Amino acid sequence: MNESFETAKKVVETLREKGLFITAMESCTGGGLANCITNVSGASDVMLGARIAYSSEEKIAMGIPKELTRDGTVYSEKTAVAMAQAGMETAVRADLAVGITGHLSFPDPDQKNRAYIAVVWGHKTRCVTVSFPAECERWKAKEAVIEKALQLVSEMVDETP
């Protein structure tokens, strides 16, 4: 996770300089984004907490609308946005929030392994979809999703003075 660690360092430094706090609600990454951020010394200056909502039941308990967890829609940009919004609403303090959901290891090569990342900051929302081939190892997919989420946060924060 060397590349992600370097990106996380940049994110933490930029958030600290701007006096901003971040939170996350993660599913398929299992807390990997929060882990990556908190591997950076001084992360407590920018992150007070994060949540893992791995199952649909946990997502509902955290405030994700039940209808977003039915019929495969739990793996969608809408769910990622709802997770970021719920993370923001339940955080002690956060200026921006990341929501991550997806499916990283369908055994059927005809199925698409995808992750959906949303970053919410004020009235701005950005979403990206990351796709993987069926043969991609789960841990590699998780690392790629974490790196993409950090890049998205970095881009959004860099755009604002």
Residue, then its C-alpha position, 0 to 999 in steps of 0.5 A: m500500500n505504498e502508493s496509497f500511503e503516499t496519497a494518504k499523507k498528501v490528503v492528511e497534510t492538505l486537510r490539516e492545512k485547510g482545517l478540514f475533517i474527513t469521515a468514511m462509511e465503507s463496505c467492500t473495503g472493510g475499513g481500509l480507507a480509514n486504516c490507510i488515513t490513520n497510518v499517517s502520523g497526525a491523522s487524528d487532526v483530520m479524522l475523528g472516526a469512520r464506519i464499516a457497514y459491510s452487510s445490508e442490515e448494517k447499512i440500514a442500521m446506519g441510515i441507508p434507505k432500505e430500498l437501496t439495499r434490495d435487488g442488487t442496488v446495494y452495489s450502486e452510485k446511489t448507495a455510495v452517495a447515501m453512505a457518504q451522506a449518512g457518514m457525514e450525518t453521524a460523524v462527530r465532526a466532518d467536512l467531507a465524507v466518503g462512501i464506498t460500496g461494491h462487489l469485488s469478487f464475483p466468481d462468474p467471469d460474466q459478472k462485473n466486479r465493481a466498486y462505487i466511490a462517492v465523496v460528499w463535501g457541502h453541496k458537491t458530490r463526486c462519484v466514480t466507478v472502479s471495475f475489475p476483471a474476475e481474476c483480480e485478487r480481492w486484496k488488489a481490488k481493495e487497494a485500487v479502490i482505496e487509492k482511487a478514493l484517496q485520489l478523488v478526495s485529494e482532487m476535490v480538496d485541491e480545487t478549493p482554496 
